[in-house]
Amino acid sequence: MDDVRKGSGIRPGKYIILAVAVVVVIVTSVTWWLWPTSEEEEFTLPAKVCRGAFSGRALDSLFEKETGKLRTHIYRDFPDSPGEHPVCELSADVNKVAFRVEKRSEGGESREELKAEYKHVGELGPAHGAYSRSSGTISLYIPCPAEEKPHLEIFVNVGFNAAQIDDVHAKGAKKAVRKLAHLTGYTARTLAHKYQCEGADELPDGPVQLRAGDGKL
């Protein structure tokens, strides 16, 4: 009987050690569950985006205070084959930016036509275009003549969801449009050089210059 009691008994100190171990496991599990994940979800832009077409730094201001991961969608081999209207879309948890390019053998809408159609028109040296509030985009027609096609143009369309507004006086609207104007200017210069457009060097640094038009769009 004494041997049975000795064999089945557990010393009080062992109970204490076991209890402490259980508490440590529980605390560790809860701490891991509640620990901030900001480091894992910190948003970063790569050095190059859109299959190497653009610098990630050129988009920093459009994705400031973002979270999550950058998502990229490429359509029709952007930026190659501009005749097929390729597209690159970049998005995160809040903001979205999109690029579309077309090569047009005939001239697009003239400055006068755009002014009559849109509330805001834009210029970047020899390039001209317009800003659409409803779609949050700035488009530009960039001269890119070739010997056999003297009227060839590159049509660039850049969109930013924060610039898609109904009220131009809405909070943050003007700031978003300025960011879009800078990005569109950068995009135009970059693609004009990529496609070796004659006169690409004539596109000035800085943003697309927006001014009032006579239209309603």
For each residue, the residues with C-beta under 8 A, 3 or more apart:
1: 4 5
2: 5 6
3: 6 7
4: 1 7 8
5: 1 2 8 9
6: 2 3 9
7: 3 4
8: 4 5
9: 5 6
10: 14 15
11: 14 15
12: 15 16
13: 16 17
14: 10 11 17 18
15: 10 11 12 18 19
16: 12 13 19 20
17: 13 14 20 21
18: 14 15 21 22
19: 15 16 22 23
20: 16 17 23 24
21: 17 18 24 25
22: 18 19 25 26
23: 19 20 26 27
24: 20 21 27 28
25: 21 22 28 29
26: 22 23 29 30
27: 23 24 30 31
28: 24 25 31 32
29: 25 26 32 33
30: 26 27 33 34
31: 27 28 34 35
32: 28 29 35
33: 29 30
34: 30 31
35: 31 32
36: 39
37: 40 41
38: 41 42
39: 36 42
40: 37
41: 37 38 67 68 69
42: 38 39 67
43: 63 66 67 68 69 70 92 93
44: 70
45: 49 56 57 59 60 63 70
46: 49 56 70
47: 55 56 57
48: 52 53 54 55 56
49: 45 46 53 54 55 56 59 70 72 88 90
50: 53 54 72 74 78 79 88 90 99
51: 74 77 78 79 88
52: 48
53: 48 49 50 78 79 88 99 190 191 194
54: 48 49 50 58 59 99 186 187 190
55: 47 48 49 58 59
56: 45 46 47 48 49 59 60
57: 45 47 60
58: 54 55 183 186
59: 45 49 54 55 56 62 63 90 97 183
60: 45 56 57 63 64
61: 64 179 182
62: 59 95 97 160 162 179 180 183
63: 43 45 59 60 66 70 92 95 97
64: 60 61
65: 94
66: 43 63 92 93 94 95
67: 41 42 43 92 93 94
68: 41 43 92 93
69: 41 43 92
70: 43 44 45 46 49 63 90 91 92
71: 90 91 92
72: 49 50 88 89 90
73: 87 88 89 91
74: 50 51 77 78 86 87 88 89
75: 78 86 87 88 89
76: 81 84 85 86 87
77: 51 74 80 81 84 86
78: 50 51 53 74 75 86 87 88 99 101
79: 50 51 53 82 86 88 99 101 191 194
80: 77 86
81: 76 77 84 86
82: 79 85 86 101 102 103 154 195
83: 102 103
84: 76 77 81
85: 76 82 100 101 102
86: 74 75 76 77 78 79 80 81 82 100 101
87: 73 74 75 76 78 98 99 100
88: 49 50 51 53 72 73 74 75 78 79 98 99
89: 72 73 74 75 96 97 98 99
90: 49 50 59 70 71 72 96 97 98
91: 70 71 73 95 96 97
92: 43 63 66 67 68 69 70 71 95 96
93: 43 66 67 68
94: 65 66 67
95: 62 63 66 91 92 160 161 162
96: 89 90 91 92 159 160 161
97: 59 62 63 89 90 91 158 159 160 161 183
98: 87 88 89 90 137 157 158 159
99: 50 53 54 78 79 87 88 89 156 157 158 159 187
100: 85 86 87 156 157 158 159
101: 78 79 82 85 86 154 155 156 157 191
102: 82 83 85 154 155 157
103: 82 83 144 152 153 154 155 195
104: 107 108 141 152 153 154 155
105: 149 151 152
106: 151
107: 104 110 141 151 153
108: 104 141 153 155
109: 113 114 117 141
110: 107 113 114 128
111: 114 115 121 123 128
112: 115 116
113: 109 110 116 117
114: 109 110 111 117 118 121 128 129 130 213 215
115: 111 112 118 121 213 214 215
116: 112 113 213 214 215
117: 109 113 114 130 213 215 217
118: 114 115 121 130 131 132 213 215 217
119: 131 133 212 213 215 216 217
120: 130 131 133 210 211 212 213
121: 111 114 115 118 128 129 130 131 210 211 212 213
122: 128 129 130 131 138 140 181 184 208 209 210 211
123: 111 127 128 129 208 209 211
124: 127 128 129 140 184 185 188 203 204 208 209
125: 202 203 204
126: 142 143 199 202 203
127: 123 124 140 141 142 143 188 203
128: 110 111 114 121 122 123 124 140 141
129: 114 121 122 123 124 138 139 140 141 156 208
130: 114 117 118 120 121 122 138 139 213 217
131: 118 119 120 121 122 137 138 163 177 180 181 208 210
132: 118 135 136 137 138 139 217
133: 119 120 136 163 164 165 166 168 217
134: 164 166 217
135: 132 159 164
136: 132 133 159 160 161 162 163 164 165 176 180
137: 98 131 132 157 158 159 160 163 180
138: 122 129 130 131 132 157 158 180 181 184 208 210
139: 129 130 132 155 156 157 158
140: 122 124 127 128 129 155 156 157 184 188 208
141: 104 107 108 109 127 128 129 153 154 155
142: 126 127 153 154 155 156 188 191 192 197 203
143: 126 127 152 153 197 198 199
144: 103 152 153 154 192 195 197 198 199
145: 149 150 151 152 197 198 199
146: 149 150 152 198
147: 150
148:
149: 105 145 146 152
150: 145 146 147
151: 105 106 107 145
152: 103 104 105 143 144 145 146 149
153: 103 104 107 108 141 142 143 144
154: 82 101 102 103 104 141 142 144 191 192 195 197
155: 101 102 103 104 108 139 140 141 142
156: 99 100 101 129 139 140 142 184 187 188 191
157: 98 99 100 101 102 137 138 139 140
158: 97 98 99 100 137 138 139 180 183 184 187
159: 96 97 98 99 100 135 136 137 163 164 180
160: 62 95 96 97 136 137 163 164 176 179 180 183
161: 95 96 97 136 164
162: 62 95 136 172 176 179
163: 131 133 136 137 159 160 173 176 177 179 180
164: 133 134 135 136 159 160 161
165: 133 136 168 170 173 176 177
166: 133 134 170
167: 170 173
168: 133 165 173 174 177
169: 173 174
170: 165 166 167 173
171:
172: 162 175 176
173: 163 165 167 168 169 170 176 177
174: 168 169 177 178
175: 172 178 179
176: 136 160 162 163 165 172 173 179 180
177: 131 163 165 168 173 174 180 181 210
178: 174 175 181 182 207
179: 61 62 160 162 163 175 176 182 183
180: 62 131 136 137 138 158 159 160 163 176 177 183 184
181: 122 131 138 177 178 184 185 207 208 209 210
182: 61 178 179 185 186 206 207
183: 58 59 62 97 158 160 179 180 186 187
184: 122 124 138 140 156 158 180 181 187 188 207 208
185: 124 181 182 188 189 203 204 205 206 207 208
186: 54 58 182 183 189 190
187: 54 99 156 158 183 184 190 191
188: 124 127 140 142 156 184 185 191 192 203 208
189: 185 186 192 193 200 203 205
190: 53 54 186 187 193 194
191: 53 79 101 142 154 156 187 188 194 195
192: 142 144 154 188 189 195 197 199 200 203
193: 189 190 196 197 200
194: 53 79 190 191
195: 82 103 144 154 191 192
196: 193 200
197: 142 143 144 145 154 192 193 200
198: 143 144 145 146
199: 126 143 144 145 192 202 203
200: 189 192 193 196 197 203
201:
202: 125 126 199
203: 124 125 126 127 142 185 188 189 192 199 200
204: 124 125 185
205: 185 189
206: 182 185
207: 178 181 182 184 185
208: 122 123 124 129 131 138 140 181 184 185 188
209: 122 123 124 181
210: 120 121 122 131 138 177 181
211: 120 121 122 123
212: 119 120 121
213: 114 115 116 117 118 119 120 121 130
214: 115 116
215: 114 115 116 117 118 119
216: 119
217: 117 118 119 130 132 133 134
